[in-house]
């Protein structure tokens, strides 16, 4: 257990980060500095100040990243968040996915997907940027 770490319930949990905590659940790992996990199964909070509320197979990897719950979601970017759903990824800085399944808020700053299925934030902006490069015009509509 990390210095000032705590585990208050559950089974096979680890709080290896400095002041990290796991409140319950099964096979959870809070390895980031001041990271926290409320519960769930096989969830990981490895980013500094990262948090996972619960669910199964979720990861808060980036600094200050969070996953509320759901199944197999990842918050990889700094301040990124995934509220829930299934198989969602928030990899950009300050990016978010509110729910749904297989959605991606990629490396764009402040990218956001509010739900649905297999959506990627920022694809319209990326197409505009490519068009600008090809025609040397402004991508703003």
N, CA, C and O atoms as a GROMACS GRO file, in nm:
protein
  564
    1UNK      N    1   0.085  -0.118   0.000
    1UNK     CA    2   0.000   0.000   0.000
    1UNK      C    3   0.089   0.124   0.000
    1UNK      O    4   0.193   0.128   0.067
    2UNK      N    5   0.047   0.225  -0.077
    2UNK     CA    6   0.123   0.349  -0.083
    2UNK      C    7   0.111   0.429   0.047
    2UNK      O    8   0.019   0.408   0.126
    3UNK      N    9   0.204   0.521   0.066
    3UNK     CA   10   0.201   0.606   0.185
    3UNK      C   11   0.068   0.681   0.190
    3UNK      O   12   0.028   0.742   0.091
    4UNK      N   13   0.002   0.678   0.302
    4UNK     CA   14  -0.128   0.738   0.328
    4UNK      C   15  -0.241   0.676   0.245
    4UNK      O   16  -0.351   0.733   0.240
    5UNK      N   17  -0.217   0.563   0.181
    5UNK     CA   18  -0.320   0.496   0.104
    5UNK      C   19  -0.422   0.426   0.193
    5UNK      O   20  -0.395   0.401   0.311
    6UNK      N   21  -0.539   0.396   0.135
    6UNK     CA   22  -0.640   0.327   0.214
    6UNK      C   23  -0.725   0.235   0.127
    6UNK      O   24  -0.754   0.264   0.010
    7UNK      N   25  -0.764   0.124   0.187
    7UNK     CA   26  -0.860   0.032   0.128
    7UNK      C   27  -0.963   0.006   0.236
    7UNK      O   28  -0.929  -0.042   0.344
    8UNK      N   29  -1.088   0.038   0.208
    8UNK     CA   30  -1.190   0.026   0.312
    8UNK      C   31  -1.285  -0.091   0.291
    8UNK      O   32  -1.369  -0.117   0.377
    9UNK      N   33  -1.275  -0.160   0.179
    9UNK     CA   34  -1.364  -0.274   0.158
    9UNK      C   35  -1.330  -0.349   0.031
    9UNK      O   36  -1.237  -0.314  -0.041
   10UNK      N   37  -1.407  -0.453   0.006
   10UNK     CA   38  -1.389  -0.532  -0.114
   10UNK      C   39  -1.284  -0.640  -0.099
   10UNK      O   40  -1.236  -0.668   0.011
   11UNK      N   41  -1.248  -0.700  -0.214
   11UNK     CA   42  -1.150  -0.808  -0.215
   11UNK      C   43  -1.042  -0.782  -0.319
   11UNK      O   44  -1.070  -0.730  -0.427
   12UNK      N   45  -0.921  -0.819  -0.286
   12UNK     CA   46  -0.807  -0.816  -0.379
   12UNK      C   47  -0.784  -0.677  -0.440
   12UNK      O   48  -0.745  -0.666  -0.556
   13UNK      N   49  -0.808  -0.574  -0.364
   13UNK     CA   50  -0.786  -0.436  -0.410
   13UNK      C   51  -0.648  -0.388  -0.370
   13UNK      O   52  -0.590  -0.435  -0.272
   14UNK      N   53  -0.594  -0.292  -0.450
   14UNK     CA   54  -0.463  -0.233  -0.419
   14UNK      C   55  -0.472  -0.082  -0.429
   14UNK      O   56  -0.533  -0.028  -0.521
   15UNK      N   57  -0.413  -0.015  -0.333
   15UNK     CA   58  -0.399   0.131  -0.333
   15UNK      C   59  -0.250   0.160  -0.320
   15UNK      O   60  -0.201   0.187  -0.211
   16UNK      N   61  -0.179   0.155  -0.432
   16UNK     CA   62  -0.033   0.165  -0.428
   16UNK      C   63   0.018   0.308  -0.448
   16UNK      O   64   0.135   0.335  -0.420
   17UNK      N   65  -0.065   0.398  -0.495
   17UNK     CA   66  -0.023   0.536  -0.513
   17UNK      C   67  -0.023   0.613  -0.382
   17UNK      O   68  -0.093   0.576  -0.288
   18UNK      N   69   0.054   0.721  -0.376
   18UNK     CA   70   0.059   0.807  -0.257
   18UNK      C   71  -0.081   0.862  -0.229
   18UNK      O   72  -0.139   0.928  -0.316
   19UNK      N   73  -0.134   0.838  -0.114
   19UNK     CA   74  -0.266   0.883  -0.069
   19UNK      C   75  -0.379   0.834  -0.160
   19UNK      O   76  -0.483   0.898  -0.169
   20UNK      N   77  -0.359   0.720  -0.226
   20UNK     CA   78  -0.462   0.660  -0.311
   20UNK      C   79  -0.562   0.584  -0.225
   20UNK      O   80  -0.531   0.540  -0.114
   21UNK      N   81  -0.684   0.568  -0.277
   21UNK     CA   82  -0.785   0.497  -0.200
   21UNK      C   83  -0.875   0.410  -0.288
   21UNK      O   84  -0.905   0.444  -0.402
   22UNK      N   85  -0.915   0.297  -0.231
   22UNK     CA   86  -1.014   0.210  -0.291
   22UNK      C   87  -1.120   0.185  -0.185
   22UNK      O   88  -1.089   0.134  -0.077
   23UNK      N   89  -1.243   0.220  -0.215
   23UNK     CA   90  -1.350   0.206  -0.116
   23UNK      C   91  -1.413   0.067  -0.115
   23UNK      O   92  -1.464   0.024  -0.011
   24UNK      N   93  -1.412  -0.003  -0.227
   24UNK     CA   94  -1.471  -0.135  -0.232
   24UNK      C   95  -1.453  -0.197  -0.368
   24UNK      O   96  -1.374  -0.150  -0.450
   25UNK      N   97  -1.527  -0.303  -0.391
   25UNK     CA   98  -1.521  -0.371  -0.519
   25UNK      C   99  -1.425  -0.488  -0.518
   25UNK      O  100  -1.391  -0.540  -0.412
   26UNK      N  101  -1.382  -0.528  -0.636
   26UNK     CA  102  -1.305  -0.650  -0.652
   26UNK      C  103  -1.194  -0.630  -0.753
   26UNK      O  104  -1.220  -0.593  -0.868
   27UNK      N  105  -1.070  -0.656  -0.713
   27UNK     CA  106  -0.952  -0.652  -0.801
   27UNK      C  107  -0.930  -0.514  -0.865
   27UNK      O  108  -0.899  -0.505  -0.984
   28UNK      N  109  -0.946  -0.410  -0.788
   28UNK     CA  110  -0.926  -0.273  -0.836
   28UNK      C  111  -0.787  -0.223  -0.797
   28UNK      O  112  -0.731  -0.266  -0.696
   29UNK      N  113  -0.733  -0.131  -0.878
   29UNK     CA  114  -0.598  -0.078  -0.853
   29UNK      C  115  -0.600   0.074  -0.862
   29UNK      O  116  -0.630   0.130  -0.967
   30UNK      N  117  -0.568   0.140  -0.752
   30UNK     CA  118  -0.549   0.285  -0.749
   30UNK      C  119  -0.399   0.309  -0.734
   30UNK      O  120  -0.346   0.306  -0.623
   31UNK      N  121  -0.331   0.333  -0.847
   31UNK     CA  122  -0.185   0.346  -0.844
   31UNK      C  123  -0.137   0.489  -0.864
   31UNK      O  124  -0.020   0.519  -0.840
   32UNK      N  125  -0.224   0.578  -0.907
   32UNK     CA  126  -0.185   0.717  -0.926
   32UNK      C  127  -0.183   0.793  -0.794
   32UNK      O  128  -0.253   0.757  -0.700
   33UNK      N  129  -0.102   0.898  -0.789
   33UNK     CA  130  -0.095   0.983  -0.670
   33UNK      C  131  -0.233   1.043  -0.644
   33UNK      O  132  -0.291   1.104  -0.733
   34UNK      N  133  -0.285   1.025  -0.526
   34UNK     CA  134  -0.415   1.075  -0.480
   34UNK      C  135  -0.528   1.029  -0.573
   34UNK      O  136  -0.626   1.102  -0.593
   35UNK      N  137  -0.516   0.909  -0.628
   35UNK     CA  138  -0.622   0.852  -0.712
   35UNK      C  139  -0.724   0.781  -0.624
   35UNK      O  140  -0.695   0.744  -0.510
   36UNK      N  141  -0.844   0.762  -0.680
   36UNK     CA  142  -0.948   0.697  -0.600
   36UNK      C  143  -1.039   0.609  -0.686
   36UNK      O  144  -1.065   0.638  -0.802
   37UNK      N  145  -1.086   0.502  -0.623
   37UNK     CA  146  -1.183   0.412  -0.684
   37UNK      C  147  -1.291   0.388  -0.580
   37UNK      O  148  -1.262   0.349  -0.467
   38UNK      N  149  -1.416   0.412  -0.619
   38UNK     CA  150  -1.526   0.389  -0.525
   38UNK      C  151  -1.568   0.243  -0.519
   38UNK      O  152  -1.606   0.194  -0.412
   39UNK      N  153  -1.562   0.174  -0.630
   39UNK     CA  154  -1.602   0.034  -0.634
   39UNK      C  155  -1.586  -0.022  -0.773
   39UNK      O  156  -1.512   0.032  -0.854
   40UNK      N  157  -1.656  -0.130  -0.800
   40UNK     CA  158  -1.648  -0.192  -0.932
   40UNK      C  159  -1.560  -0.314  -0.933
   40UNK      O  160  -1.523  -0.367  -0.828
   41UNK      N  161  -1.527  -0.358  -1.053
   41UNK     CA  162  -1.446  -0.478  -1.070
   41UNK      C  163  -1.344  -0.453  -1.180
   41UNK      O  164  -1.376  -0.405  -1.288
   42UNK      N  165  -1.219  -0.487  -1.148
   42UNK     CA  166  -1.109  -0.476  -1.244
   42UNK      C  167  -1.097  -0.334  -1.302
   42UNK      O  168  -1.076  -0.318  -1.422
   43UNK      N  169  -1.110  -0.234  -1.218
   43UNK     CA  170  -1.093  -0.095  -1.261
   43UNK      C  171  -0.960  -0.040  -1.210
   43UNK      O  172  -0.909  -0.084  -1.108
   44UNK      N  173  -0.906   0.056  -1.286
   44UNK     CA  174  -0.776   0.112  -1.254
   44UNK      C  175  -0.780   0.263  -1.260
   44UNK      O  176  -0.833   0.320  -1.355
   45UNK      N  177  -0.723   0.328  -1.160
   45UNK     CA  178  -0.702   0.472  -1.159
   45UNK      C  179  -0.551   0.493  -1.147
   45UNK      O  180  -0.497   0.494  -1.036
   46UNK      N  181  -0.484   0.510  -1.262
   46UNK     CA  182  -0.338   0.520  -1.261
   46UNK      C  183  -0.288   0.662  -1.280
   46UNK      O  184  -0.171   0.690  -1.253
   47UNK      N  185  -0.373   0.753  -1.326
   47UNK     CA  186  -0.331   0.891  -1.341
   47UNK      C  187  -0.335   0.965  -1.209
   47UNK      O  188  -0.416   0.934  -1.122
   48UNK      N  189  -0.245   1.065  -1.194
   48UNK     CA  190  -0.248   1.147  -1.072
   48UNK      C  191  -0.384   1.212  -1.058
   48UNK      O  192  -0.435   1.270  -1.154
   49UNK      N  193  -0.442   1.203  -0.940
   49UNK     CA  194  -0.573   1.259  -0.909
   49UNK      C  195  -0.686   1.198  -0.994
   49UNK      O  196  -0.793   1.257  -1.004
   50UNK      N  197  -0.661   1.083  -1.054
   50UNK     CA  198  -0.762   1.015  -1.134
   50UNK      C  199  -0.865   0.946  -1.046
   50UNK      O  200  -0.838   0.913  -0.931
   51UNK      N  201  -0.984   0.925  -1.103
   51UNK     CA  202  -1.088   0.857  -1.026
   51UNK      C  203  -1.177   0.770  -1.114
   51UNK      O  204  -1.203   0.802  -1.230
   52UNK      N  205  -1.222   0.661  -1.056
   52UNK     CA  206  -1.320   0.573  -1.120
   52UNK      C  207  -1.430   0.549  -1.018
   52UNK      O  208  -1.403   0.506  -0.906
   53UNK      N  209  -1.555   0.575  -1.058
   53UNK     CA  210  -1.668   0.554  -0.968
   53UNK      C  211  -1.703   0.408  -0.952
   53UNK      O  212  -1.738   0.364  -0.842
   54UNK      N  213  -1.695   0.332  -1.060
   54UNK     CA  214  -1.730   0.191  -1.053
   54UNK      C  215  -1.734   0.130  -1.191
   54UNK      O  216  -1.659   0.170  -1.280
   55UNK      N  217  -1.820   0.031  -1.208
   55UNK     CA  218  -1.830  -0.040  -1.335
   55UNK      C  219  -1.733  -0.155  -1.341
   55UNK      O  220  -1.687  -0.205  -1.238
   56UNK      N  221  -1.701  -0.196  -1.463
   56UNK     CA  222  -1.609  -0.308  -1.481
   56UNK      C  223  -1.512  -0.279  -1.596
   56UNK      O  224  -1.553  -0.236  -1.704
   57UNK      N  225  -1.385  -0.303  -1.570
   57UNK     CA  226  -1.283  -0.288  -1.674
   57UNK      C  227  -1.260  -0.144  -1.718
   57UNK      O  228  -1.220  -0.121  -1.832
   58UNK      N  229  -1.283  -0.048  -1.631
   58UNK     CA  230  -1.264   0.094  -1.664
   58UNK      C  231  -1.126   0.143  -1.622
   58UNK      O  232  -1.067   0.091  -1.527
   59UNK      N  233  -1.075   0.247  -1.694
   59UNK     CA  234  -0.942   0.301  -1.667
   59UNK      C  235  -0.945   0.453  -1.667
   59UNK      O  236  -0.994   0.514  -1.762
   60UNK      N  237  -0.893   0.514  -1.562
   60UNK     CA  238  -0.866   0.658  -1.558
   60UNK      C  239  -0.714   0.671  -1.562
   60UNK      O  240  -0.648   0.656  -1.459
   61UNK      N  241  -0.660   0.699  -1.679
   61UNK     CA  242  -0.516   0.693  -1.702
   61UNK      C  243  -0.452   0.831  -1.697
   61UNK      O  244  -0.343   0.846  -1.640
   62UNK      N  245  -0.516   0.932  -1.754
   62UNK     CA  246  -0.458   1.065  -1.758
   62UNK      C  247  -0.464   1.136  -1.624
   62UNK      O  248  -0.544   1.099  -1.538
   63UNK      N  249  -0.380   1.239  -1.607
   63UNK     CA  250  -0.387   1.319  -1.485
   63UNK      C  251  -0.525   1.385  -1.472
   63UNK      O  252  -0.573   1.446  -1.568
   64UNK      N  253  -0.586   1.376  -1.358
   64UNK     CA  254  -0.718   1.434  -1.329
   64UNK      C  255  -0.830   1.372  -1.413
   64UNK      O  256  -0.937   1.431  -1.424
   65UNK      N  257  -0.807   1.257  -1.473
   65UNK     CA  258  -0.907   1.191  -1.556
   65UNK      C  259  -1.008   1.116  -1.469
   65UNK      O  260  -0.978   1.079  -1.356
   66UNK      N  261  -1.128   1.096  -1.524
   66UNK     CA  262  -1.230   1.025  -1.447
   66UNK      C  263  -1.320   0.940  -1.536
   66UNK      O  264  -1.348   0.974  -1.650
   67UNK      N  265  -1.365   0.827  -1.479
   67UNK     CA  266  -1.466   0.742  -1.541
   67UNK      C  267  -1.573   0.720  -1.436
   67UNK      O  268  -1.544   0.674  -1.326
   68UNK      N  269  -1.697   0.752  -1.470
   68UNK     CA  270  -1.806   0.736  -1.375
   68UNK      C  271  -1.845   0.591  -1.354
   68UNK      O  272  -1.866   0.547  -1.241
   69UNK      N  273  -1.855   0.516  -1.463
   69UNK     CA  274  -1.894   0.377  -1.454
   69UNK      C  275  -1.903   0.316  -1.592
   69UNK      O  276  -1.839   0.363  -1.686
   70UNK      N  277  -1.984   0.212  -1.605
   70UNK     CA  278  -1.998   0.146  -1.733
   70UNK      C  279  -1.903   0.029  -1.747
   70UNK      O  280  -1.859  -0.029  -1.648
   71UNK      N  281  -1.871  -0.004  -1.871
   71UNK     CA  282  -1.792  -0.123  -1.901
   71UNK      C  283  -1.685  -0.092  -2.004
   71UNK      O  284  -1.715  -0.044  -2.113
   72UNK      N  285  -1.560  -0.120  -1.969
   72UNK     CA  286  -1.445  -0.104  -2.058
   72UNK      C  287  -1.433   0.036  -2.119
   72UNK      O  288  -1.414   0.050  -2.239
   73UNK      N  289  -1.444   0.137  -2.035
   73UNK     CA  290  -1.424   0.276  -2.077
   73UNK      C  291  -1.286   0.323  -2.035
   73UNK      O  292  -1.231   0.275  -1.936
   74UNK      N  293  -1.230   0.420  -2.112
   74UNK     CA  294  -1.098   0.473  -2.079
   74UNK      C  295  -1.100   0.625  -2.089
   74UNK      O  296  -1.150   0.682  -2.186
   75UNK      N  297  -1.044   0.690  -1.988
   75UNK     CA  298  -1.019   0.834  -1.989
   75UNK      C  299  -0.868   0.850  -1.986
   75UNK      O  300  -0.805   0.836  -1.881
   76UNK      N  301  -0.809   0.879  -2.103
   76UNK     CA  302  -0.664   0.882  -2.116
   76UNK      C  303  -0.605   1.022  -2.113
   76UNK      O  304  -0.491   1.040  -2.069
   77UNK      N  305  -0.678   1.121  -2.159
   77UNK     CA  306  -0.624   1.257  -2.166
   77UNK      C  307  -0.627   1.328  -2.032
   77UNK      O  308  -0.698   1.288  -1.940
   78UNK      N  309  -0.548   1.436  -2.022
   78UNK     CA  310  -0.548   1.518  -1.902
   78UNK      C  311  -0.685   1.582  -1.886
   78UNK      O  312  -0.734   1.645  -1.980
   79UNK      N  313  -0.748   1.569  -1.770
   79UNK     CA  314  -0.882   1.619  -1.739
   79UNK      C  315  -0.991   1.553  -1.824
   79UNK      O  316  -1.101   1.607  -1.833
   80UNK      N  317  -0.964   1.440  -1.887
   80UNK     CA  318  -1.063   1.370  -1.969
   80UNK      C  319  -1.163   1.297  -1.881
   80UNK      O  320  -1.133   1.260  -1.768
   81UNK      N  321  -1.285   1.277  -1.935
   81UNK     CA  322  -1.385   1.205  -1.858
   81UNK      C  323  -1.476   1.122  -1.947
   81UNK      O  324  -1.509   1.160  -2.059
   82UNK      N  325  -1.515   1.007  -1.895
   82UNK     CA  326  -1.618   0.923  -1.955
   82UNK      C  327  -1.720   0.899  -1.846
   82UNK      O  328  -1.688   0.845  -1.740
   83UNK      N  329  -1.845   0.939  -1.872
   83UNK     CA  330  -1.948   0.924  -1.769
   83UNK      C  331  -1.996   0.781  -1.754
   83UNK      O  332  -2.025   0.736  -1.643
   84UNK      N  333  -2.003   0.709  -1.863
   84UNK     CA  334  -2.049   0.571  -1.857
   84UNK      C  335  -2.059   0.512  -1.996
   84UNK      O  336  -1.997   0.562  -2.090
   85UNK      N  337  -2.137   0.406  -2.008
   85UNK     CA  338  -2.154   0.342  -2.137
   85UNK      C  339  -2.062   0.223  -2.153
   85UNK      O  340  -2.020   0.162  -2.054
   86UNK      N  341  -2.029   0.191  -2.278
   86UNK     CA  342  -1.953   0.072  -2.309
   86UNK      C  343  -1.847   0.101  -2.415
   86UNK      O  344  -1.879   0.150  -2.523
   87UNK      N  345  -1.722   0.071  -2.385
   87UNK     CA  346  -1.614   0.082  -2.482
   87UNK      C  347  -1.583   0.222  -2.530
   87UNK      O  348  -1.537   0.238  -2.642
   88UNK      N  349  -1.607   0.323  -2.449
   88UNK     CA  350  -1.582   0.461  -2.487
   88UNK      C  351  -1.440   0.503  -2.452
   88UNK      O  352  -1.379   0.449  -2.360
   89UNK      N  353  -1.389   0.603  -2.527
   89UNK     CA  354  -1.253   0.652  -2.506
   89UNK      C  355  -1.250   0.803  -2.513
   89UNK      O  356  -1.294   0.862  -2.611
   90UNK      N  357  -1.198   0.866  -2.408
   90UNK     CA  358  -1.172   1.011  -2.408
   90UNK      C  359  -1.021   1.027  -2.398
   90UNK      O  360  -0.964   1.017  -2.289
   91UNK      N  361  -0.956   1.052  -2.513
   91UNK     CA  362  -0.810   1.056  -2.514
   91UNK      C  363  -0.753   1.196  -2.527
   91UNK      O  364  -0.634   1.216  -2.504
   92UNK      N  365  -0.835   1.293  -2.563
   92UNK     CA  366  -0.786   1.430  -2.577
   92UNK      C  367  -0.785   1.504  -2.445
   92UNK      O  368  -0.853   1.465  -2.350
   93UNK      N  369  -0.708   1.611  -2.440
   93UNK     CA  370  -0.704   1.695  -2.320
   93UNK      C  371  -0.841   1.759  -2.302
   93UNK      O  372  -0.896   1.814  -2.398
   94UNK      N  373  -0.895   1.754  -2.184
   94UNK     CA  374  -1.026   1.810  -2.148
   94UNK      C  375  -1.137   1.753  -2.237
   94UNK      O  376  -1.235   1.822  -2.264
   95UNK      N  377  -1.123   1.629  -2.283
   95UNK     CA  378  -1.223   1.567  -2.368
   95UNK      C  379  -1.323   1.490  -2.283
   95UNK      O  380  -1.295   1.454  -2.168
   96UNK      N  381  -1.442   1.464  -2.342
   96UNK     CA  382  -1.543   1.390  -2.266
   96UNK      C  383  -1.632   1.307  -2.356
   96UNK      O  384  -1.662   1.344  -2.470
   97UNK      N  385  -1.674   1.194  -2.302
   97UNK     CA  386  -1.777   1.110  -2.363
   97UNK      C  387  -1.881   1.088  -2.255
   97UNK      O  388  -1.851   1.037  -2.148
   98UNK      N  389  -2.006   1.127  -2.285
   98UNK     CA  390  -2.111   1.118  -2.183
   98UNK      C  391  -2.172   0.979  -2.170
   98UNK      O  392  -2.224   0.945  -2.064
   99UNK      N  393  -2.167   0.900  -2.274
   99UNK     CA  394  -2.223   0.766  -2.266
   99UNK      C  395  -2.230   0.703  -2.403
   99UNK      O  396  -2.156   0.741  -2.494
  100UNK      N  397  -2.318   0.605  -2.418
  100UNK     CA  398  -2.328   0.533  -2.544
  100UNK      C  399  -2.226   0.422  -2.552
  100UNK      O  400  -2.177   0.372  -2.451
  101UNK      N  401  -2.194   0.383  -2.676
  101UNK     CA  402  -2.096   0.276  -2.693
  101UNK      C  403  -2.002   0.305  -2.809
  101UNK      O  404  -2.043   0.358  -2.912
  102UNK      N  405  -1.876   0.268  -2.790
  102UNK     CA  406  -1.770   0.278  -2.890
  102UNK      C  407  -1.750   0.421  -2.941
  102UNK      O  408  -1.717   0.440  -3.058
  103UNK      N  409  -1.770   0.519  -2.856
  103UNK     CA  410  -1.750   0.658  -2.894
  103UNK      C  411  -1.608   0.702  -2.859
  103UNK      O  412  -1.547   0.650  -2.765
  104UNK      N  413  -1.556   0.800  -2.935
  104UNK     CA  414  -1.420   0.848  -2.914
  104UNK      C  415  -1.417   1.000  -2.914
  104UNK      O  416  -1.466   1.063  -3.007
  105UNK      N  417  -1.359   1.058  -2.810
  105UNK     CA  418  -1.325   1.200  -2.806
  105UNK      C  419  -1.174   1.205  -2.814
  105UNK      O  420  -1.106   1.194  -2.712
  106UNK      N  421  -1.119   1.222  -2.936
  106UNK     CA  422  -0.975   1.201  -2.960
  106UNK      C  423  -0.887   1.317  -2.916
  106UNK      O  424  -0.927   1.400  -2.834
  107UNK      N  425  -0.768   1.320  -2.971
  107UNK     CA  426  -0.664   1.412  -2.929
  107UNK      C  427  -0.690   1.560  -2.947
  107UNK      O  428  -0.601   1.641  -2.921
  108UNK      N  429  -0.809   1.599  -2.989
  108UNK     CA  430  -0.842   1.740  -2.999
  108UNK      C  431  -0.870   1.794  -2.861
  108UNK      O  432  -0.932   1.726  -2.779
  109UNK      N  433  -0.827   1.914  -2.832
  109UNK     CA  434  -0.854   1.975  -2.703
  109UNK      C  435  -1.004   2.001  -2.690
  109UNK      O  436  -1.065   2.059  -2.780
  110UNK      N  437  -1.062   1.959  -2.581
  110UNK     CA  438  -1.203   1.980  -2.547
  110UNK      C  439  -1.299   1.912  -2.644
  110UNK      O  440  -1.409   1.964  -2.666
  111UNK      N  441  -1.261   1.799  -2.701
  111UNK     CA  442  -1.352   1.722  -2.785
  111UNK      C  443  -1.459   1.659  -2.697
  111UNK      O  444  -1.434   1.624  -2.582
  112UNK      N  445  -1.581   1.646  -2.752
  112UNK     CA  446  -1.689   1.593  -2.672
  112UNK      C  447  -1.787   1.511  -2.757
  112UNK      O  448  -1.822   1.551  -2.868
  113UNK      N  449  -1.829   1.397  -2.703
  113UNK     CA  450  -1.934   1.316  -2.763
  113UNK      C  451  -2.039   1.297  -2.655
  113UNK      O  452  -2.008   1.252  -2.545
  114UNK      N  453  -2.165   1.332  -2.686
  114UNK     CA  454  -2.268   1.326  -2.583
  114UNK      C  455  -2.338   1.191  -2.576
  114UNK      O  456  -2.417   1.169  -2.484
  115UNK      N  457  -2.313   1.102  -2.667
  115UNK     CA  458  -2.373   0.969  -2.661
  115UNK      C  459  -2.385   0.910  -2.800
  115UNK      O  460  -2.321   0.958  -2.894
  116UNK      N  461  -2.464   0.806  -2.813
  116UNK     CA  462  -2.481   0.742  -2.942
  116UNK      C  463  -2.390   0.621  -2.956
  116UNK      O  464  -2.345   0.562  -2.858
  117UNK      N  465  -2.364   0.586  -3.081
  117UNK     CA  466  -2.286   0.466  -3.109
  117UNK      C  467  -2.181   0.494  -3.216
  117UNK      O  468  -2.213   0.546  -3.323
  118UNK      N  469  -2.058   0.461  -3.187
  118UNK     CA  470  -1.946   0.470  -3.281
  118UNK      C  471  -1.928   0.610  -3.339
  118UNK      O  472  -1.904   0.626  -3.458
  119UNK      N  473  -1.938   0.711  -3.254
  119UNK     CA  474  -1.917   0.849  -3.298
  119UNK      C  475  -1.777   0.895  -3.257
  119UNK      O  476  -1.725   0.853  -3.154
  120UNK      N  477  -1.718   0.981  -3.339
  120UNK     CA  478  -1.587   1.039  -3.308
  120UNK      C  479  -1.599   1.190  -3.314
  120UNK      O  480  -1.637   1.246  -3.417
  121UNK      N  481  -1.566   1.257  -3.205
  121UNK     CA  482  -1.572   1.404  -3.201
  121UNK      C  483  -1.461   1.462  -3.286
  121UNK      O  484  -1.353   1.405  -3.297
  122UNK      N  485  -1.490   1.576  -3.348
  122UNK     CA  486  -1.388   1.649  -3.420
  122UNK      C  487  -1.368   1.606  -3.564
  122UNK      O  488  -1.283   1.662  -3.632
  123UNK      N  489  -1.443   1.507  -3.614
  123UNK     CA  490  -1.420   1.461  -3.750
  123UNK      C  491  -1.457   1.567  -3.852
  123UNK      O  492  -1.393   1.577  -3.957
  124UNK      N  493  -1.560   1.648  -3.825
  124UNK     CA  494  -1.599   1.755  -3.917
  124UNK      C  495  -1.489   1.861  -3.924
  124UNK      O  496  -1.455   1.910  -4.032
  125UNK      N  497  -1.433   1.897  -3.808
  125UNK     CA  498  -1.324   1.994  -3.803
  125UNK      C  499  -1.201   1.941  -3.876
  125UNK      O  500  -1.133   2.017  -3.945
  126UNK      N  501  -1.172   1.813  -3.860
  126UNK     CA  502  -1.058   1.752  -3.927
  126UNK      C  503  -1.077   1.756  -4.079
  126UNK      O  504  -0.983   1.786  -4.153
  127UNK      N  505  -1.198   1.726  -4.126
  127UNK     CA  506  -1.226   1.734  -4.270
  127UNK      C  507  -1.208   1.876  -4.321
  127UNK      O  508  -1.153   1.896  -4.429
  128UNK      N  509  -1.252   1.975  -4.244
  128UNK     CA  510  -1.236   2.115  -4.283
  128UNK      C  511  -1.088   2.154  -4.290
  128UNK      O  512  -1.047   2.225  -4.381
  129UNK      N  513  -1.010   2.108  -4.194
  129UNK     CA  514  -0.867   2.140  -4.193
  129UNK      C  515  -0.798   2.078  -4.313
  129UNK      O  516  -0.712   2.141  -4.374
  130UNK      N  517  -0.835   1.955  -4.348
  130UNK     CA  518  -0.778   1.891  -4.466
  130UNK      C  519  -0.817   1.966  -4.593
  130UNK      O  520  -0.736   1.984  -4.683
  131UNK      N  521  -0.944   2.009  -4.599
  131UNK     CA  522  -0.990   2.084  -4.715
  131UNK      C  523  -0.915   2.216  -4.726
  131UNK      O  524  -0.879   2.257  -4.836
  132UNK      N  525  -0.890   2.282  -4.615
  132UNK     CA  526  -0.816   2.408  -4.615
  132UNK      C  527  -0.676   2.387  -4.668
  132UNK      O  528  -0.626   2.464  -4.750
  133UNK      N  529  -0.613   2.280  -4.622
  133UNK     CA  530  -0.477   2.251  -4.665
  133UNK      C  531  -0.474   2.225  -4.817
  133UNK      O  532  -0.383   2.270  -4.886
  134UNK      N  533  -0.575   2.152  -4.866
  134UNK     CA  534  -0.580   2.118  -5.007
  134UNK      C  535  -0.608   2.241  -5.094
  134UNK      O  536  -0.555   2.252  -5.205
  135UNK      N  537  -0.692   2.332  -5.045
  135UNK     CA  538  -0.732   2.449  -5.126
  135UNK      C  539  -0.672   2.579  -5.075
  135UNK      O  540  -0.689   2.684  -5.135
  136UNK      N  541  -0.598   2.570  -4.960
  136UNK     CA  542  -0.539   2.688  -4.895
  136UNK      C  543  -0.644   2.793  -4.859
  136UNK      O  544  -0.620   2.913  -4.875
  137UNK      N  545  -0.761   2.748  -4.810
  137UNK     CA  546  -0.868   2.836  -4.767
  137UNK      C  547  -0.897   2.810  -4.621
  137UNK      O  548  -0.855   2.709  -4.565
  138UNK      N  549  -0.969   2.903  -4.557
  138UNK     CA  550  -1.006   2.889  -4.417
  138UNK      C  551  -1.106   2.777  -4.400
  138UNK      O  552  -1.199   2.766  -4.479
  139UNK      N  553  -1.090   2.690  -4.296
  139UNK     CA  554  -1.185   2.581  -4.274
  139UNK      C  555  -1.310   2.626  -4.202
  139UNK      O  556  -1.400   2.544  -4.181
  140UNK      N  557  -1.322   2.750  -4.163
  140UNK     CA  558  -1.439   2.796  -4.088
  140UNK      C  559  -1.555   2.818  -4.184
  140UNK      O  560  -1.541   2.884  -4.287
  141UNK      N  561  -1.670   2.761  -4.149
  141UNK     CA  562  -1.789   2.773  -4.236
  141UNK      C  563  -1.865   2.899  -4.206
  141UNK      O  564  -1.967   2.926  -4.268
   0.00000   0.00000   0.00000
